[in-house]
Amino acid sequence: MRPKWIIVLVVGLLLAGCTGGGGNGSAGGRIILRFQSLAWQEESVTANKELVKEWNATHPDVEVEYVQGSWDSVHDQLLTSFEGGEAPDIIHDASDDLADFAYGGYLADLRDLLPARLKSDVPQRSWETATFGDGIYGVPFLQEPRVIVANATWLKKAGVRIPTPEHPWSWPEFRAITRRLSGDGKYGVAWPLKEPVSATLNLSLSAGGELFHRGADGKVAVRFDAADQVVPRTIHDQADVDHSASPTTLGSGGSDTLPGFFGGKYAMVPLGFSYRQQIVQQAPKGFDWQVLPAPAGADGLAQGVSPQTLSIAADSPHKKEAAAFIDFLLRPENMVRLALGDWMLPTGTEALKDPALHTAKDGWATGAALASHLRPAPAQSVRGYPEWKDKVATPAFQEYYSGAIGLGELRKRLVRDGNLVLARYQR
């Protein structure tokens, strides 16, 4: 029986090779590239799939297969696929998830693969979000500022000054206005802080906060200075001193706050820019809302972002073809399509000029005005950041915002416990 099984096995393997299988490689003389996308909103998935179809129609020798991934599990899924030699050729992720993959040798250095057009179109501050050591390991293409979504009727009735990107609120003014808007079981603001770390750190750039400091030896240490305290103290005082921030939303995600916002329970909700799509879809008829810039501090409207990125697996046998597809996907007109589909901002200078991104409708113009103020997130290149965030910073901020611990204990945990975690990654 053994020779028959061997024959069957050999024939099966030959047939699998002829069909191209599910792995990276080629079939019938065609190169096959696997593109794992994390698009999830209907408009975004449609835009990505349409662009893949357009590429395939004009590139018969290089076929791109669309693979659907998920933001919820992408880090662990990619790690497993890298270690198993099954990683997709083209990888959609976020820049703050790339550090360990880049330093681990799983991603290709793109410096010699990308065309000059794309290199010059994306600003240097965006390239910095995907630069680790001397290499560039992702192309930043979509970015999302944090904004304040406000009940326009409520703010107008209260007679408060409406901020603009040219004349934003300061953090003290923001706190005072939320006090003014609160009372009778209603709150001036609802902070959705189920994931408190990125929101706190990225907004803290406006006050000059950095938290992570790299020494002359290249090692990173955590400090919690006065500038780092401005944003967390504002949120803490709104929730625990002024009672102008809803205590029940501190453990909620952004979507969880929308029913209360529509129901008139909160005047404002700080959210990522893309949440506007959900608001358009879910807001009751006649509900009047507007997009406001986040408050400004000593460094103006600066805030950190972790752009969405496109990377190439180090093990991909077709890196040049993968880079050509990325270049196609991120042509200015295509980058605009992706940005509109995801309700986010493109990083590309040419794409950002598109009139569709500068309309007053749905707050596009306010978001576009913030683009030049976006900076790499403070934790962007810090090895060990995911563990520091999960084990130290998230529980510490959650307890501080809920009033369970004070500022001194928050500082001790972030700095003492945090540096112990980072030290293990910097030996």
N, C-alpha and C positions, 0 to 999 in steps of 0.2 A: 504493500500500500504506500510505502514511503515515497518511491519515485513518482507516483501519480500526484501526491500532494505537492511535491517539489515542482512538478510541471505546472500545476494549477497556480502555485504561489508565484512562480516566475512570470507566467502569462498575466496574472493579476497586476504585478508590479509594472510590467511593460505597458499595460493598458492605462494604469494610473499615470505613468510618465507621459504617455501620449496626450492625455486629456488635460495635462497641466496641473492636476490636483488642486489643493487649496493653499499651497505654499507660494512663496515668492519665486519667480523665475520666468520661464518662457514656455510657449506652447506653439507648435507648428510654425516656428520662426518669429512669432510675436512675443514681445516682452510683456509680461503681466505684472503690474504694480498694484499692491493692495493699499488702499487709502482708508485709514480708520478715522472716521469723523465723530465728533461728540455733539454735533448739532442735535437739538431736541425739539425746539419750537417748530411748528409745522412749516412756517414760512422759511425758516433757516434750512431745514431738511430739504425742502423743495429746491431752494437756491443751490445747495451743494450738489444734489443729484442732477440738476439741470446742467451745471457746469461740467460734471463728470461726463455726462452724455455728449455735451458739445466737444469736449476734448477727444473722446473716443471716435466721434464722427470725422474728425480732421486728423487723427493720428492712428491710422490703421495698424502700424507696426508696434505701437505702445498702448496697450489696453489698461485702463485703470478700473479696478474693482472697488466699488463702494462698500465699506464695512462699517456697520453701526456700532459705536461704542457708547459708554455711559460715563458721565461725570462722577457719578456716585462711587464707581469702582475702578476708575481708570488707573490709579497709581499701582494698586496691587495686580491688576490685570496686565499692565505693561511689564511690571517686574517679572511676573511669571512667564510672559511671552518672550522677554529678552533672555531669561535664563534657559528657556526651553528651545531657543533658536527659531521661534515662530512669530517674531515681531512683524507687524505690518511695515511696508517700505516707508510710507508717509504717515506721520503720527500727529494727530491733532491733540493739543494739551494746553496747559496754562504755564506761563513762565515760572511761577513759583513752585511748580512741580518738577522742574527740569534739573535742578542742581545735582541731586544724587545720581540721576541717570547720566548726566554729562560727565561728572567726575568718575563715575563707574565705568566709563568707556562704552556705554550702550548707544550713544547718539553720535552721528557723524558731525565733524566740524564743517560748517557750511561756507567758510570764508572763500574757498577756491571753487565752490560749486555754484554760487549765486551770480546772476548777471549784474552788471554795473547799474542797469536801470533800477532794479529792485533795491540794491544797496543804497543808492542815492535817494530813492523815494521815501524810504522809511527813516525818520529822524534818528540821530545818534542816541537821544535819550531813550528811545524805544529799543534800539539794539542793545543797550546796556542791560535791559531786563533779561536777555537771553545770552549774555556773555558770561562765561565761567572760565576763570584763568585767562588764557590767551585765545580761546576759541569761541565761536558763535554756534550755538546748538539748537536754535529755533528761529523762525521768522515771525516776529510779532505782527499780527495783522488786525486784530480787533481789540478794543479797549473800552472799559466801562467806568466812567467816573461815578462817584456817589453823589446823589443830588437829594434835595428835599422835595417831596411831592406834597403839595398843600391843598387844602380845601379853600378855593379862591373866594367863595362866598363868605366863609367864616372870617378870613383875614380882612376882607374888605369891610365887613360889618364892624370888626374890632378897631378899624382905623390904624392898623400897624403899618409901618414903612415896609414896602415890598422890596426885597433886595434884588439886585441885578448882578451879573458878572463884573460890571464896572464899579458898582457900589454895593458890595455884599454886606451881610451882617458880620459883626465880630462875634467871637464866642460868648463874651459877656452880654452882648445885645441879644443874641439868640436865646440865652438863658432867661433874660428879662422878659422877652416877648412870650416865651412859653409859659411863664408865670402869669402874664396878663391874659393869656388865652384860656387859662384853666379855671375850673370851679364847677360846682353843681354836678359832680360825677363825671365831668369831661376833662380831657387832658390836652395840653398844648402840643405834646409830641408823644409818639409811640416809637421807642427804639426796639427794632427786632434784632436781638443780639444772641440768638442761638449759637452763632459763630462769632464771638465778640472780638477775636484777636485781629483779624485782617481789617475789620472796620475801624477799630481803635488805632492801630498802627498807621494805617493809610491816611486817616483824617488828621493824625497827629503831625504829619509833615507840614501842615498849614501853620502850626505853632512853632515849627522848628525842631520838633521831636524826631529823634532818629532811633533811639533805644539800642541799636546794634552799632558797635564802634570797632573798626578794624585797626589794629596796631601796626607799628612798623614791621613787625615780624609776620604780618599777614593773618594773625589770629584774631578772632572776633570775641568781644566781651559785651555783656549786657550792662547798661547803665540806665537808671530811671531818674533823669534830671528834671528840673522844673519845667522845661519845654515839653517833656514827655507826659507831664501830669495834667496839662491844660484840658485836653479832650476827656480823659477818664474822669477827672474831677467834675467837669461840666455835666456829664451823663449821670454820675453818682449823685450830684447835688439836685439835679432835676428829679431824680427818682426818689431820693431818700430825705432831702431837706425841703425842697419846694413843693414836692408832690405834683409837679407839672408834667412828669413823664409817667405813663402807665406802668405800674410794677408788673402787671401780668404779661406784658409782651416781651420782657427782657429775655425770656427763654424761648421766644418764638422765632420762626423764620419769616422772611419778608412777606410771603403770600398769606401767612396767618393773620397779618395785621389789616389786610384789605377789607374784610367785612366790617370791622369796627370803624375803619376810616370812612367807608361809604355810609355807614350808619350814623355818622356824626359824633363818634366817641372821641376821636383824636383829630386835632386840627392839621397835624403834619406827621409825615413818616419819612425818615431818611432811608433811601433805598438805592440800589444799583440802577443805573440808567435804563437797563433793559426791562425793568418791571413795568414800564409804561405800556408795554403790549398787553399785559394782564389787566391793567387799569382800563385801557380802551375796550377790551373784551367784556369786562365784568362790571364796570361802573353803571349804576342805575341811570336811566334816561334823565337828562337834565342836570346831572351832577357836574358841577363846575370845578375843575382842578387845574393846577398849574405846576410847572417845574421851576424850582428855585435853586440857586447854587448853594453848596454847603458853606458854612461860615468860614471866614478868613481869620488868620492869625498873624503872627509876626512875619511869616513867609508868604503872606497873601493867600491865594486860592490853591496853593500847591497841595497835591494829594498823591498818594501812592497808588499805583495800579499794577496788576499782574496780567498783562495782555494774553489773549489766546494766541497760541503759537502753532506753527507747522514745522516739524522736524523730520529728519531722515534717519532711519535705523543704521547703526554702524555696520551691521551685518548685511545690509541690502546689497545685492550684486549689481544693482542698476541705479546707482546714486545720481549719475548725470541725468538720466531720464526722469527720476523722481524730482530733481531740482527744476527741470524744465516744466513739469506739471505744476509745481508750486508757483513758478513764475507766471504760468498761464492763469492759475487760480487767482493770483494777486495782481493781475493787471488792474489799473485804476478803475475801469468800468466794472470789472468783476468784483473788486473789493467793495465797491459801493453796493452791489447786489447782496453780498454777504452781510454787510453792515446793516442794511435795511431789513434783511431777513431775520437778523438777530437783535434788532433794535439797539445796536451799539454803535460806537464810533470806529472808523477805520484808522489805522496808524499812518497810512500812506498820505503824503502831502497832497498829491494830485487828487486822490479820492476824496479827501476831506474838503476840497473846494466845490464838490458837486452841490448844486442848488437844493437838491432834495434833502440835504442834511442841514440846511440853514433856514428851514421854514419855522414860523412861530407855532404852527400846529403841533400838538403833542410834545412841545418842549424841545424839539430838535435843535433850534438855534441856541438855546441856553447850554445844552450839552456840547455843541460844537465850539462854543466860546470858551469852554473849559479845557479843550484839547491841549493847548499850549502850556497848561499848568500841570499836566500829568507827569509824574516822575516814577522811576522804578520803586516798587514797594520796598520798605526798609529791610525786609528779610530775604530779599531776592536771591542773594548768592550765599546765604548762610547755611552751611552744612549742619544737619541736625535740627533744622527749623521745624520740620513736621513733628518730631518727638517733643521738642520744646513747647510747641503750640498745644499738642494734645495732652501732654502729661503735666505741664507746669502752667502755661499762660491761660489756657481756656478755663480751667477750674478757678484759678486765682481771680481773673476778671469777673467771672460769673458771681463769685462770692462777694467781691467788692461792690459790684453794681447792685446786688441784692441787699447790701447793708450788713452782711454777715461778718466781714472783716473791714478793717480800716486801711488808710493809705499806707501806713507803715508796714503792715503785714503784706500788703500787695507788693510793695517795693522789695521786701525781703525775699518773697517767693520768686518774683521775676528775676532778681539779680542773683541771689545766692543759689537757689535751686536751679535757675536757668543756666548759670555759668557752669555748674556741675555737669549738666546735660551736654552743653556745647563742647566742653573740654574733651569728652570722649571721642568726638569727631575730629579733633584737631591735634591729636597726639603725633 
